[in-house]
């Protein structure tokens, strides 16, 4: 189980879209680990 975080210090951007292409946000070459969960 992942640890819960207490404080977030980065940027947060809400995306007002029904289908968000996550590959356009974070391309696969920048991912540390790829899983099919979630």
Secondary structure, DSSP 8 states (H G I E B T S, - for coil): -----S---S-------SS--HHHHS-GGG-S------
